[in-house]
């Protein structure tokens, strides 16, 4: 079965590059030991040391054994295969594993696989029983790696019968190059048209009004705030989401994609900027529509260096960048609160404009919706 699978992969002529960390070496051996491997296999990388993974991905770690690490390995592998072979049908295969080891480790023994052929990502997650030794786990991982590569090369794939100590989950998602470029820092901002449409042409920053949020999930409050702020400001509103967050890890590709494809009637601007100052520097002259609770964070010293002087310095730069905040009220800690309840530092009131309760009020939040779903 292994021999036939490798043969069918090589017969496609697709340039292939692989990059595995933490496991998968047997799959590399099967590919390399097959006569004619050089017809398709461009390179096989096994970056193990943290610095080696950093260098290969061009990104600082930590690079944990998670789906996003496998995806990034596959993404870089595919790019290198296409670059060296000068071919647009290249395939990248990545794996990040935490298999049985000789030291205590928290968490499940596991592995994540990603394959990309330029049009589609195929993801596989494997969970292993800790009672099983590393060689047995490596064997299953390598078999699944080979099957995933065959599928990405559009070859017939025979089913794999897993032992009872291994569980597998599979998923697919489209490759959106603009989002990939944003996540690795090759692009600073990406604008997507309303759900179901192609990438939009970014509008001039000085004419835009952005409604920032995590959109986890998107709900009627986001749309209502955009409508109200648009009426109050006279500017066209769009949603904005940062793939980075001040208080949380960066969003993985699959999560960005899940939020991007939610139904929406407006454009969505994606950035890597978690702070309003970063967004304003990236898009000078852009205005923002926010809620009462977010307005509190804009003027909260703890989000800077803890001093009032730092807060005022940031607000002064936001003013210099022609930034403005349209603030909607929210039901907060037992009553409805609006801009009048925000302790704006003296001299910076012109940065903030109130959206009247009569123009917009929706007592709903993404946090509440997530809790209700749970």
Secondary structure, DSSP 8 states (H G I E B T S, - for coil): -HHHHHHHHHHT---EEEEEESS-HHHHHHHHTSTTGGGTEEEEE---SHHHHHHHHTS-S---SSHHHHHHHHHHHHHHHHHHHT-TT-EEEEEEEE---SS--SS-EEEEEEEE-SSEEEEEEEEE-TTS-HHHHHHHHHHHHHHHHHHHTT---------TTEEEEEEEEE--HHHHHHHTTS-SEEEE-STTS-B-----GGGEEEEE---TT--HHHHHHHHHHHHHH-SEEEEEEESS-SSS----HHHHHHHHTS--SS-EEEES--SHHHHHHHTTT-EEEEEHHHHHHHT-GGGTTSSHHHHHHHHHHHHHTT-EEEEE-EEETTEEE-GGGS---TT-GGGEEEE-TTT------HHHHHHHH-
